[in-house]
């Protein structure tokens, strides 16, 4: 769940929901029994939740809806995100050089290019620099108790307790966003159980401090969601004439060109492709994403055309 939006998008306040009728301690007592039925020992849950109280900051954030400001200018937004002098791209290139040998090994095993792995790493956490500092157990317990998605967050709390019990992280290490995303690749705990990898064979799937495991986990997620080397996420194109098009229809490169679509630098569309659908980006003066074969795979990570655009920009930037 991503995670990158929390530092890039505007928060729009919505009305607060009422506190649940039961107290947090009553909820904990009932939860311990439900967790036990899911195979998590009662004694372990009681020990882990001992002293845990509601995190009001998390509840406050859960009662705000993260939305894009559709009147914000796309180019200004992207310039801020990429950074002065393309800081995010330059930093990514440095990481590609620094971890070249490791990334090539991960690429060979999972069939995902190193530029793609580093792009997702950079989009999610600025190459591990911003991973969130909330105690994940406290945050998830708070949300399972008091959010409007209690069942979802209880599943995440169950998964977090399992990965903690199995020794993949310590309580001190298990930190992340207010909504439960954690690690250098910002997995939700349920995704950790499905996609995290122990690449170095030490018995732990450490996506918090171990670059090998983090890179492998990113690559494995994409592989399992249909990523194919040789395909792209897509490309960005400006609709220079404001031509209305159908988003459910494939258009050829020739058709797009005839309707006035151009690359973001104004040059003709390029690449070895025939028909593509387009996805709109909900910002003012934005290009569209012309979907490549891996577009659906990147949406499985984060269902956002803007997220896809971020990764297109970084991957292209790394290769220049």
C-alpha positions as protocol buffer text, in pm:
chain_id: "A"
residue {
  index: 1
  type: UNK
  ca { x: 0 y: 0 z: 0 }
}
residue {
  index: 2
  type: UNK
  ca { x: 199 y: 272 z: -62 }
}
residue {
  index: 3
  type: UNK
  ca { x: 316 y: 485 z: 129 }
}
residue {
  index: 4
  type: UNK
  ca { x: 485 y: 732 z: -118 }
}
residue {
  index: 5
  type: UNK
  ca { x: 160 y: 932 z: -126 }
}
residue {
  index: 6
  type: UNK
  ca { x: 194 y: 1024 z: 239 }
}
residue {
  index: 7
  type: UNK
  ca { x: 475 y: 1271 z: 163 }
}
residue {
  index: 8
  type: UNK
  ca { x: 360 y: 1386 z: -180 }
}
residue {
  index: 9
  type: UNK
  ca { x: -14 y: 1433 z: -171 }
}
residue {
  index: 10
  type: UNK
  ca { x: -240 y: 1673 z: 13 }
}
residue {
  index: 11
  type: UNK
  ca { x: -446 y: 1563 z: 309 }
}
residue {
  index: 12
  type: UNK
  ca { x: -812 y: 1652 z: 284 }
}
residue {
  index: 13
  type: UNK
  ca { x: -990 y: 1636 z: 618 }
}
residue {
  index: 14
  type: UNK
  ca { x: -1311 y: 1438 z: 642 }
}
residue {
  index: 15
  type: UNK
  ca { x: -1548 y: 1410 z: 935 }
}
residue {
  index: 16
  type: UNK
  ca { x: -1427 y: 1204 z: 1229 }
}
residue {
  index: 17
  type: UNK
  ca { x: -1601 y: 880 z: 1310 }
}
residue {
  index: 18
  type: UNK
  ca { x: -1712 y: 809 z: 1664 }
}
residue {
  index: 19
  type: UNK
  ca { x: -1498 y: 599 z: 1896 }
}
residue {
  index: 20
  type: UNK
  ca { x: -1602 y: 235 z: 1908 }
}
residue {
  index: 21
  type: UNK
  ca { x: -1843 y: 147 z: 2188 }
}
residue {
  index: 22
  type: UNK
  ca { x: -1599 y: -98 z: 2348 }
}
residue {
  index: 23
  type: UNK
  ca { x: -1279 y: 12 z: 2520 }
}
residue {
  index: 24
  type: UNK
  ca { x: -940 y: -69 z: 2376 }
}
residue {
  index: 25
  type: UNK
  ca { x: -872 y: -317 z: 2657 }
}
residue {
  index: 26
  type: UNK
  ca { x: -1202 y: -491 z: 2584 }
}
residue {
  index: 27
  type: UNK
  ca { x: -1105 y: -508 z: 2219 }
}
residue {
  index: 28
  type: UNK
  ca { x: -765 y: -654 z: 2308 }
}
residue {
  index: 29
  type: UNK
  ca { x: -920 y: -927 z: 2521 }
}
residue {
  index: 30
  type: UNK
  ca { x: -1155 y: -1024 z: 2239 }
}
residue {
  index: 31
  type: UNK
  ca { x: -878 y: -1002 z: 1979 }
}
residue {
  index: 32
  type: UNK
  ca { x: -651 y: -1239 z: 2173 }
}
residue {
  index: 33
  type: UNK
  ca { x: -918 y: -1509 z: 2141 }
}
residue {
  index: 34
  type: UNK
  ca { x: -965 y: -1447 z: 1767 }
}
residue {
  index: 35
  type: UNK
  ca { x: -588 y: -1454 z: 1707 }
}
residue {
  index: 36
  type: UNK
  ca { x: -562 y: -1784 z: 1892 }
}
residue {
  index: 37
  type: UNK
  ca { x: -820 y: -1932 z: 1656 }
}
residue {
  index: 38
  type: UNK
  ca { x: -591 y: -1818 z: 1373 }
}
residue {
  index: 39
  type: UNK
  ca { x: -300 y: -2012 z: 1518 }
}
residue {
  index: 40
  type: UNK
  ca { x: -123 y: -1732 z: 1705 }
}
residue {
  index: 41
  type: UNK
  ca { x: -66 y: -1847 z: 2065 }
}
residue {
  index: 42
  type: UNK
  ca { x: -262 y: -1657 z: 2325 }
}
residue {
  index: 43
  type: UNK
  ca { x: 38 y: -1614 z: 2554 }
}
residue {
  index: 44
  type: UNK
  ca { x: 244 y: -1467 z: 2270 }
}
residue {
  index: 45
  type: UNK
  ca { x: -28 y: -1217 z: 2173 }
}
residue {
  index: 46
  type: UNK
  ca { x: -79 y: -1109 z: 2534 }
}
residue {
  index: 47
  type: UNK
  ca { x: 295 y: -1059 z: 2581 }
}
residue {
  index: 48
  type: UNK
  ca { x: 334 y: -862 z: 2257 }
}
residue {
  index: 49
  type: UNK
  ca { x: 32 y: -639 z: 2320 }
}
residue {
  index: 50
  type: UNK
  ca { x: 118 y: -580 z: 2686 }
}
residue {
  index: 51
  type: UNK
  ca { x: 137 y: -206 z: 2744 }
}
residue {
  index: 52
  type: UNK
  ca { x: 15 y: -123 z: 2392 }
}
residue {
  index: 53
  type: UNK
  ca { x: -229 y: 167 z: 2393 }
}
residue {
  index: 54
  type: UNK
  ca { x: -425 y: 348 z: 2122 }
}
residue {
  index: 55
  type: UNK
  ca { x: -207 y: 576 z: 1910 }
}
residue {
  index: 56
  type: UNK
  ca { x: -421 y: 886 z: 1865 }
}
residue {
  index: 57
  type: UNK
  ca { x: -196 y: 1017 z: 1588 }
}
residue {
  index: 58
  type: UNK
  ca { x: -270 y: 704 z: 1385 }
}
residue {
  index: 59
  type: UNK
  ca { x: -644 y: 738 z: 1442 }
}
residue {
  index: 60
  type: UNK
  ca { x: -631 y: 1104 z: 1339 }
}
residue {
  index: 61
  type: UNK
  ca { x: -447 y: 1017 z: 1019 }
}
residue {
  index: 62
  type: UNK
  ca { x: -687 y: 733 z: 944 }
}
residue {
  index: 63
  type: UNK
  ca { x: -971 y: 983 z: 957 }
}
residue {
  index: 64
  type: UNK
  ca { x: -815 y: 1195 z: 691 }
}
residue {
  index: 65
  type: UNK
  ca { x: -851 y: 1096 z: 329 }
}
residue {
  index: 66
  type: UNK
  ca { x: -544 y: 1116 z: 110 }
}
residue {
  index: 67
  type: UNK
  ca { x: -641 y: 1268 z: -221 }
}
residue {
  index: 68
  type: UNK
  ca { x: -469 y: 1428 z: -513 }
}
residue {
  index: 69
  type: UNK
  ca { x: -521 y: 1799 z: -561 }
}
residue {
  index: 70
  type: UNK
  ca { x: -641 y: 1782 z: -921 }
}
residue {
  index: 71
  type: UNK
  ca { x: -574 y: 2154 z: -969 }
}
residue {
  index: 72
  type: UNK
  ca { x: -205 y: 2108 z: -897 }
}
residue {
  index: 73
  type: UNK
  ca { x: 20 y: 2141 z: -1199 }
}
residue {
  index: 74
  type: UNK
  ca { x: 177 y: 1812 z: -1308 }
}
residue {
  index: 75
  type: UNK
  ca { x: 515 y: 1950 z: -1413 }
}
residue {
  index: 76
  type: UNK
  ca { x: 564 y: 2143 z: -1089 }
}
residue {
  index: 77
  type: UNK
  ca { x: 459 y: 1837 z: -891 }
}
residue {
  index: 78
  type: UNK
  ca { x: 704 y: 1611 z: -1077 }
}
residue {
  index: 79
  type: UNK
  ca { x: 987 y: 1863 z: -1053 }
}
residue {
  index: 80
  type: UNK
  ca { x: 943 y: 1871 z: -675 }
}
residue {
  index: 81
  type: UNK
  ca { x: 930 y: 1492 z: -656 }
}
residue {
  index: 82
  type: UNK
  ca { x: 1236 y: 1432 z: -873 }
}
residue {
  index: 83
  type: UNK
  ca { x: 1424 y: 1709 z: -690 }
}
residue {
  index: 84
  type: UNK
  ca { x: 1660 y: 1988 z: -788 }
}
residue {
  index: 85
  type: UNK
  ca { x: 1896 y: 1873 z: -1059 }
}
residue {
  index: 86
  type: UNK
  ca { x: 1712 y: 1538 z: -1079 }
}
residue {
  index: 87
  type: UNK
  ca { x: 1835 y: 1439 z: -733 }
}
residue {
  index: 88
  type: UNK
  ca { x: 1622 y: 1126 z: -715 }
}
residue {
  index: 89
  type: UNK
  ca { x: 1751 y: 1005 z: -1052 }
}
residue {
  index: 90
  type: UNK
  ca { x: 2115 y: 1081 z: -968 }
}
residue {
  index: 91
  type: UNK
  ca { x: 2082 y: 904 z: -635 }
}
residue {
  index: 92
  type: UNK
  ca { x: 1927 y: 604 z: -806 }
}
residue {
  index: 93
  type: UNK
  ca { x: 2214 y: 585 z: -1054 }
}
residue {
  index: 94
  type: UNK
  ca { x: 2455 y: 587 z: -761 }
}
residue {
  index: 95
  type: UNK
  ca { x: 2266 y: 297 z: -599 }
}
residue {
  index: 96
  type: UNK
  ca { x: 2272 y: 103 z: -926 }
}
residue {
  index: 97
  type: UNK
  ca { x: 2650 y: 135 z: -932 }
}
residue {
  index: 98
  type: UNK
  ca { x: 2693 y: 64 z: -560 }
}
residue {
  index: 99
  type: UNK
  ca { x: 2482 y: -254 z: -563 }
}
residue {
  index: 100
  type: UNK
  ca { x: 2549 y: -361 z: -920 }
}
residue {
  index: 101
  type: UNK
  ca { x: 2677 y: -712 z: -840 }
}
residue {
  index: 102
  type: UNK
  ca { x: 2394 y: -789 z: -598 }
}
residue {
  index: 103
  type: UNK
  ca { x: 2130 y: -646 z: -830 }
}
residue {
  index: 104
  type: UNK
  ca { x: 2258 y: -854 z: -1122 }
}
residue {
  index: 105
  type: UNK
  ca { x: 2220 y: -1169 z: -910 }
}
residue {
  index: 106
  type: UNK
  ca { x: 1864 y: -1077 z: -813 }
}
residue {
  index: 107
  type: UNK
  ca { x: 1785 y: -986 z: -1173 }
}
residue {
  index: 108
  type: UNK
  ca { x: 1912 y: -1324 z: -1294 }
}
residue {
  index: 109
  type: UNK
  ca { x: 1705 y: -1520 z: -1040 }
}
residue {
  index: 110
  type: UNK
  ca { x: 1372 y: -1338 z: -1079 }
}
residue {
  index: 111
  type: UNK
  ca { x: 1382 y: -1192 z: -1430 }
}
residue {
  index: 112
  type: UNK
  ca { x: 1330 y: -829 z: -1328 }
}
residue {
  index: 113
  type: UNK
  ca { x: 1576 y: -566 z: -1448 }
}
residue {
  index: 114
  type: UNK
  ca { x: 1791 y: -392 z: -1188 }
}
residue {
  index: 115
  type: UNK
  ca { x: 1665 y: -48 z: -1296 }
}
residue {
  index: 116
  type: UNK
  ca { x: 1309 y: -153 z: -1216 }
}
residue {
  index: 117
  type: UNK
  ca { x: 1404 y: -283 z: -871 }
}
residue {
  index: 118
  type: UNK
  ca { x: 1588 y: 36 z: -783 }
}
residue {
  index: 119
  type: UNK
  ca { x: 1306 y: 249 z: -925 }
}
residue {
  index: 120
  type: UNK
  ca { x: 1049 y: 92 z: -694 }
}
residue {
  index: 121
  type: UNK
  ca { x: 1291 y: 120 z: -401 }
}
residue {
  index: 122
  type: UNK
  ca { x: 1342 y: 488 z: -480 }
}
residue {
  index: 123
  type: UNK
  ca { x: 973 y: 559 z: -531 }
}
residue {
  index: 124
  type: UNK
  ca { x: 866 y: 388 z: -210 }
}
residue {
  index: 125
  type: UNK
  ca { x: 1130 y: 495 z: 41 }
}
residue {
  index: 126
  type: UNK
  ca { x: 1382 y: 721 z: -135 }
}
residue {
  index: 127
  type: UNK
  ca { x: 1628 y: 429 z: -144 }
}
residue {
  index: 128
  type: UNK
  ca { x: 1563 y: 331 z: 216 }
}
residue {
  index: 129
  type: UNK
  ca { x: 1585 y: 682 z: 362 }
}
residue {
  index: 130
  type: UNK
  ca { x: 1214 y: 721 z: 448 }
}
residue {
  index: 131
  type: UNK
  ca { x: 1055 y: 402 z: 578 }
}
residue {
  index: 132
  type: UNK
  ca { x: 824 y: 530 z: 854 }
}
residue {
  index: 133
  type: UNK
  ca { x: 880 y: 538 z: 1229 }
}
residue {
  index: 134
  type: UNK
  ca { x: 552 y: 412 z: 1374 }
}
residue {
  index: 135
  type: UNK
  ca { x: 559 y: 106 z: 1601 }
}
residue {
  index: 136
  type: UNK
  ca { x: 381 y: -128 z: 1361 }
}
residue {
  index: 137
  type: UNK
  ca { x: 214 y: -342 z: 1625 }
}
residue {
  index: 138
  type: UNK
  ca { x: 72 y: -36 z: 1802 }
}
residue {
  index: 139
  type: UNK
  ca { x: -39 y: 125 z: 1475 }
}
residue {
  index: 140
  type: UNK
  ca { x: -212 y: -189 z: 1346 }
}
residue {
  index: 141
  type: UNK
  ca { x: -376 y: -263 z: 1679 }
}
residue {
  index: 142
  type: UNK
  ca { x: -505 y: 95 z: 1684 }
}
residue {
  index: 143
  type: UNK
  ca { x: -648 y: 61 z: 1334 }
}
residue {
  index: 144
  type: UNK
  ca { x: -795 y: -284 z: 1398 }
}
residue {
  index: 145
  type: UNK
  ca { x: -971 y: -132 z: 1699 }
}
residue {
  index: 146
  type: UNK
  ca { x: -1077 y: 212 z: 1581 }
}
residue {
  index: 147
  type: UNK
  ca { x: -1062 y: 257 z: 1203 }
}
residue {
  index: 148
  type: UNK
  ca { x: -1342 y: 203 z: 953 }
}
residue {
  index: 149
  type: UNK
  ca { x: -1150 y: -95 z: 806 }
}
residue {
  index: 150
  type: UNK
  ca { x: -1120 y: -303 z: 1122 }
}
residue {
  index: 151
  type: UNK
  ca { x: -1125 y: -645 z: 952 }
}
residue {
  index: 152
  type: UNK
  ca { x: -853 y: -550 z: 703 }
}
residue {
  index: 153
  type: UNK
  ca { x: -622 y: -417 z: 972 }
}
residue {
  index: 154
  type: UNK
  ca { x: -683 y: -717 z: 1197 }
}
residue {
  index: 155
  type: UNK
  ca { x: -558 y: -939 z: 915 }
}
residue {
  index: 156
  type: UNK
  ca { x: -250 y: -714 z: 892 }
}
residue {
  index: 157
  type: UNK
  ca { x: -196 y: -731 z: 1267 }
}
residue {
  index: 158
  type: UNK
  ca { x: -215 y: -1112 z: 1255 }
}
residue {
  index: 159
  type: UNK
  ca { x: 47 y: -1115 z: 979 }
}
residue {
  index: 160
  type: UNK
  ca { x: 272 y: -871 z: 1167 }
}
residue {
  index: 161
  type: UNK
  ca { x: 258 y: -1086 z: 1480 }
}
residue {
  index: 162
  type: UNK
  ca { x: 350 y: -1395 z: 1277 }
}
residue {
  index: 163
  type: UNK
  ca { x: 653 y: -1237 z: 1112 }
}
residue {
  index: 164
  type: UNK
  ca { x: 765 y: -1104 z: 1450 }
}
residue {
  index: 165
  type: UNK
  ca { x: 713 y: -1445 z: 1614 }
}
residue {
  index: 166
  type: UNK
  ca { x: 908 y: -1615 z: 1334 }
}
residue {
  index: 167
  type: UNK
  ca { x: 1208 y: -1390 z: 1396 }
}
residue {
  index: 168
  type: UNK
  ca { x: 1218 y: -1200 z: 1068 }
}
residue {
  index: 169
  type: UNK
  ca { x: 1225 y: -870 z: 1258 }
}
residue {
  index: 170
  type: UNK
  ca { x: 1258 y: -748 z: 1614 }
}
residue {
  index: 171
  type: UNK
  ca { x: 997 y: -528 z: 1779 }
}
residue {
  index: 172
  type: UNK
  ca { x: 1245 y: -240 z: 1755 }
}
residue {
  index: 173
  type: UNK
  ca { x: 1295 y: -298 z: 1383 }
}
residue {
  index: 174
  type: UNK
  ca { x: 928 y: -352 z: 1301 }
}
residue {
  index: 175
  type: UNK
  ca { x: 838 y: 5 z: 1222 }
}
residue {
  index: 176
  type: UNK
  ca { x: 668 y: 169 z: 927 }
}
residue {
  index: 177
  type: UNK
  ca { x: 392 y: 401 z: 811 }
}
residue {
  index: 178
  type: UNK
  ca { x: 86 y: 486 z: 1018 }
}
residue {
  index: 179
  type: UNK
  ca { x: -116 y: 256 z: 789 }
}
residue {
  index: 180
  type: UNK
  ca { x: 108 y: -47 z: 839 }
}
residue {
  index: 181
  type: UNK
  ca { x: 343 y: -47 z: 539 }
}
residue {
  index: 182
  type: UNK
  ca { x: 692 y: -147 z: 645 }
}
residue {
  index: 183
  type: UNK
  ca { x: 1047 y: -202 z: 530 }
}
residue {
  index: 184
  type: UNK
  ca { x: 1255 y: -69 z: 245 }
}
residue {
  index: 185
  type: UNK
  ca { x: 990 y: -186 z: -2 }
}
residue {
  index: 186
  type: UNK
  ca { x: 692 y: -84 z: 215 }
}
residue {
  index: 187
  type: UNK
  ca { x: 508 y: -414 z: 217 }
}
residue {
  index: 188
  type: UNK
  ca { x: 191 y: -456 z: 415 }
}
residue {
  index: 189
  type: UNK
  ca { x: 244 y: -747 z: 658 }
}
residue {
  index: 190
  type: UNK
  ca { x: 13 y: -976 z: 458 }
}
residue {
  index: 191
  type: UNK
  ca { x: 224 y: -906 z: 148 }
}
residue {
  index: 192
  type: UNK
  ca { x: 536 y: -982 z: 348 }
}
residue {
  index: 193
  type: UNK
  ca { x: 408 y: -1333 z: 409 }
}
residue {
  index: 194
  type: UNK
  ca { x: 340 y: -1379 z: 38 }
}
residue {
  index: 195
  type: UNK
  ca { x: 634 y: -1207 z: -128 }
}
residue {
  index: 196
  type: UNK
  ca { x: 924 y: -1139 z: 108 }
}
residue {
  index: 197
  type: UNK
  ca { x: 1238 y: -1340 z: 24 }
}
residue {
  index: 198
  type: UNK
  ca { x: 1538 y: -1462 z: 220 }
}
residue {
  index: 199
  type: UNK
  ca { x: 1789 y: -1402 z: -58 }
}
residue {
  index: 200
  type: UNK
  ca { x: 2108 y: -1445 z: 145 }
}
residue {
  index: 201
  type: UNK
  ca { x: 1990 y: -1767 z: 312 }
}
residue {
  index: 202
  type: UNK
  ca { x: 2030 y: -1656 z: 675 }
}
residue {
  index: 203
  type: UNK
  ca { x: 1683 y: -1779 z: 769 }
}
residue {
  index: 204
  type: UNK
  ca { x: 1532 y: -1429 z: 793 }
}
residue {
  index: 205
  type: UNK
  ca { x: 1333 y: -1229 z: 541 }
}
residue {
  index: 206
  type: UNK
  ca { x: 1477 y: -894 z: 642 }
}
residue {
  index: 207
  type: UNK
  ca { x: 1327 y: -617 z: 428 }
}
residue {
  index: 208
  type: UNK
  ca { x: 1427 y: -355 z: 688 }
}
residue {
  index: 209
  type: UNK
  ca { x: 1806 y: -366 z: 698 }
}
residue {
  index: 210
  type: UNK
  ca { x: 1912 y: -629 z: 442 }
}
residue {
  index: 211
  type: UNK
  ca { x: 1945 y: -495 z: 88 }
}
residue {
  index: 212
  type: UNK
  ca { x: 1963 y: -844 z: -64 }
}
residue {
  index: 213
  type: UNK
  ca { x: 1632 y: -948 z: 89 }
}
residue {
  index: 214
  type: UNK
  ca { x: 1467 y: -614 z: 6 }
}
residue {
  index: 215
  type: UNK
  ca { x: 1572 y: -624 z: -360 }
}
residue {
  index: 216
  type: UNK
  ca { x: 1471 y: -988 z: -398 }
}
residue {
  index: 217
  type: UNK
  ca { x: 1134 y: -918 z: -237 }
}
residue {
  index: 218
  type: UNK
  ca { x: 1063 y: -635 z: -482 }
}
residue {
  index: 219
  type: UNK
  ca { x: 1160 y: -854 z: -777 }
}
residue {
  index: 220
  type: UNK
  ca { x: 964 y: -1156 z: -654 }
}
residue {
  index: 221
  type: UNK
  ca { x: 648 y: -948 z: -606 }
}
residue {
  index: 222
  type: UNK
  ca { x: 669 y: -825 z: -965 }
}
residue {
  index: 223
  type: UNK
  ca { x: 743 y: -1173 z: -1098 }
}
residue {
  index: 224
  type: UNK
  ca { x: 440 y: -1317 z: -920 }
}
residue {
  index: 225
  type: UNK
  ca { x: 216 y: -1040 z: -1058 }
}
residue {
  index: 226
  type: UNK
  ca { x: 311 y: -1112 z: -1417 }
}
residue {
  index: 227
  type: UNK
  ca { x: 613 y: -894 z: -1487 }
}
residue {
  index: 228
  type: UNK
  ca { x: 785 y: -985 z: -1813 }
}
residue {
  index: 229
  type: UNK
  ca { x: 1130 y: -870 z: -1914 }
}
residue {
  index: 230
  type: UNK
  ca { x: 1115 y: -719 z: -2260 }
}
residue {
  index: 231
  type: UNK
  ca { x: 791 y: -539 z: -2176 }
}
residue {
  index: 232
  type: UNK
  ca { x: 771 y: -191 z: -2028 }
}
residue {
  index: 233
  type: UNK
  ca { x: 538 y: -14 z: -1788 }
}
residue {
  index: 234
  type: UNK
  ca { x: 460 y: 217 z: -2078 }
}
residue {
  index: 235
  type: UNK
  ca { x: 546 y: 568 z: -2185 }
}
residue {
  index: 236
  type: UNK
  ca { x: 425 y: 921 z: -2117 }
}
residue {
  index: 237
  type: UNK
  ca { x: 262 y: 1122 z: -2393 }
}
residue {
  index: 238
  type: UNK
  ca { x: 122 y: 1474 z: -2416 }
}
residue {
  index: 239
  type: UNK
  ca { x: -219 y: 1521 z: -2573 }
}
residue {
  index: 240
  type: UNK
  ca { x: -116 y: 1837 z: -2758 }
}
residue {
  index: 241
  type: UNK
  ca { x: -457 y: 1900 z: -2917 }
}
residue {
  index: 242
  type: UNK
  ca { x: -673 y: 1801 z: -2621 }
}
residue {
  index: 243
  type: UNK
  ca { x: -829 y: 1525 z: -2830 }
}
residue {
  index: 244
  type: UNK
  ca { x: -1086 y: 1321 z: -2639 }
}
residue {
  index: 245
  type: UNK
  ca { x: -1006 y: 951 z: -2660 }
}
residue {
  index: 246
  type: UNK
  ca { x: -1161 y: 632 z: -2525 }
}
residue {
  index: 247
  type: UNK
  ca { x: -959 y: 490 z: -2237 }
}
residue {
  index: 248
  type: UNK
  ca { x: -1091 y: 139 z: -2296 }
}
residue {
  index: 249
  type: UNK
  ca { x: -965 y: 121 z: -2654 }
}
residue {
  index: 250
  type: UNK
  ca { x: -628 y: 31 z: -2801 }
}
residue {
  index: 251
  type: UNK
  ca { x: -485 y: 288 z: -3043 }
}
residue {
  index: 252
  type: UNK
  ca { x: -186 y: 231 z: -3267 }
}
residue {
  index: 253
  type: UNK
  ca { x: 117 y: 457 z: -3254 }
}
residue {
  index: 254
  type: UNK
  ca { x: 14 y: 597 z: -3590 }
}
residue {
  index: 255
  type: UNK
  ca { x: -336 y: 679 z: -3459 }
}
residue {
  index: 256
  type: UNK
  ca { x: -199 y: 849 z: -3149 }
}
residue {
  index: 257
  type: UNK
  ca { x: 36 y: 1053 z: -3364 }
}
residue {
  index: 258
  type: UNK
  ca { x: -243 y: 1160 z: -3597 }
}
residue {
  index: 259
  type: UNK
  ca { x: -447 y: 1279 z: -3297 }
}
residue {
  index: 260
  type: UNK
  ca { x: -160 y: 1500 z: -3182 }
}
residue {
  index: 261
  type: UNK
  ca { x: 1 y: 1287 z: -2911 }
}
residue {
  index: 262
  type: UNK
  ca { x: 372 y: 1349 z: -2862 }
}
residue {
  index: 263
  type: UNK
  ca { x: 645 y: 1256 z: -2616 }
}
residue {
  index: 264
  type: UNK
  ca { x: 680 y: 1491 z: -2320 }
}
residue {
  index: 265
  type: UNK
  ca { x: 970 y: 1669 z: -2494 }
}
residue {
  index: 266
  type: UNK
  ca { x: 749 y: 1731 z: -2800 }
}
residue {
  index: 267
  type: UNK
  ca { x: 913 y: 1474 z: -3025 }
}
residue {
  index: 268
  type: UNK
  ca { x: 723 y: 1197 z: -3209 }
}
residue {
  index: 269
  type: UNK
  ca { x: 622 y: 885 z: -3019 }
}
residue {
  index: 270
  type: UNK
  ca { x: 883 y: 612 z: -3038 }
}
residue {
  index: 271
  type: UNK
  ca { x: 934 y: 252 z: -2933 }
}
residue {
  index: 272
  type: UNK
  ca { x: 858 y: -87 z: -3081 }
}
residue {
  index: 273
  type: UNK
  ca { x: 487 y: -116 z: -3006 }
}
residue {
  index: 274
  type: UNK
  ca { x: 162 y: -118 z: -3197 }
}
residue {
  index: 275
  type: UNK
  ca { x: -155 y: -77 z: -2992 }
}
residue {
  index: 276
  type: UNK
  ca { x: -181 y: 68 z: -2640 }
}
residue {
  index: 277
  type: UNK
  ca { x: -453 y: 191 z: -2408 }
}
residue {
  index: 278
  type: UNK
  ca { x: -410 y: 523 z: -2231 }
}
residue {
  index: 279
  type: UNK
  ca { x: -452 y: 608 z: -1862 }
}
residue {
  index: 280
  type: UNK
  ca { x: -510 y: 961 z: -1740 }
}
residue {
  index: 281
  type: UNK
  ca { x: -312 y: 1111 z: -1451 }
}
residue {
  index: 282
  type: UNK
  ca { x: -532 y: 1318 z: -1217 }
}
residue {
  index: 283
  type: UNK
  ca { x: -324 y: 1637 z: -1219 }
}
residue {
  index: 284
  type: UNK
  ca { x: -360 y: 1954 z: -1424 }
}
residue {
  index: 285
  type: UNK
  ca { x: -169 y: 1968 z: -1755 }
}
residue {
  index: 286
  type: UNK
  ca { x: -54 y: 1609 z: -1711 }
}
residue {
  index: 287
  type: UNK
  ca { x: 48 y: 1366 z: -1983 }
}
residue {
  index: 288
  type: UNK
  ca { x: -124 y: 1030 z: -2021 }
}
residue {
  index: 289
  type: UNK
  ca { x: 35 y: 693 z: -1963 }
}
residue {
  index: 290
  type: UNK
  ca { x: 38 y: 480 z: -2277 }
}
residue {
  index: 291
  type: UNK
  ca { x: 22 y: 138 z: -2117 }
}
residue {
  index: 292
  type: UNK
  ca { x: 295 y: -115 z: -2183 }
}
residue {
  index: 293
  type: UNK
  ca { x: 286 y: -487 z: -2116 }
}
residue {
  index: 294
  type: UNK
  ca { x: 393 y: -444 z: -1752 }
}
residue {
  index: 295
  type: UNK
  ca { x: 145 y: -170 z: -1665 }
}
residue {
  index: 296
  type: UNK
  ca { x: -96 y: -408 z: -1488 }
}
residue {
  index: 297
  type: UNK
  ca { x: 191 y: -556 z: -1288 }
}
residue {
  index: 298
  type: UNK
  ca { x: 293 y: -214 z: -1154 }
}
residue {
  index: 299
  type: UNK
  ca { x: -73 y: -143 z: -1069 }
}
residue {
  index: 300
  type: UNK
  ca { x: -74 y: -460 z: -857 }
}
residue {
  index: 301
  type: UNK
  ca { x: 188 y: -287 z: -646 }
}
residue {
  index: 302
  type: UNK
  ca { x: 3 y: 45 z: -629 }
}
residue {
  index: 303
  type: UNK
  ca { x: -316 y: 107 z: -824 }
}
residue {
  index: 304
  type: UNK
  ca { x: -224 y: 456 z: -944 }
}
residue {
  index: 305
  type: UNK
  ca { x: -140 y: 595 z: -1286 }
}
residue {
  index: 306
  type: UNK
  ca { x: 75 y: 857 z: -1111 }
}
residue {
  index: 307
  type: UNK
  ca { x: 272 y: 580 z: -939 }
}
residue {
  index: 308
  type: UNK
  ca { x: 325 y: 420 z: -1280 }
}
residue {
  index: 309
  type: UNK
  ca { x: 443 y: 756 z: -1416 }
}
residue {
  index: 310
  type: UNK
  ca { x: 692 y: 797 z: -1131 }
}
residue {
  index: 311
  type: UNK
  ca { x: 852 y: 465 z: -1218 }
}
residue {
  index: 312
  type: UNK
  ca { x: 854 y: 536 z: -1592 }
}
residue {
  index: 313
  type: UNK
  ca { x: 1038 y: 863 z: -1522 }
}
residue {
  index: 314
  type: UNK
  ca { x: 1296 y: 700 z: -1295 }
}
residue {
  index: 315
  type: UNK
  ca { x: 1364 y: 399 z: -1516 }
}
residue {
  index: 316
  type: UNK
  ca { x: 1410 y: 620 z: -1822 }
}
residue {
  index: 317
  type: UNK
  ca { x: 1628 y: 857 z: -1619 }
}
residue {
  index: 318
  type: UNK
  ca { x: 1852 y: 575 z: -1499 }
}
residue {
  index: 319
  type: UNK
  ca { x: 1913 y: 463 z: -1857 }
}
residue {
  index: 320
  type: UNK
  ca { x: 2015 y: 804 z: -1988 }
}
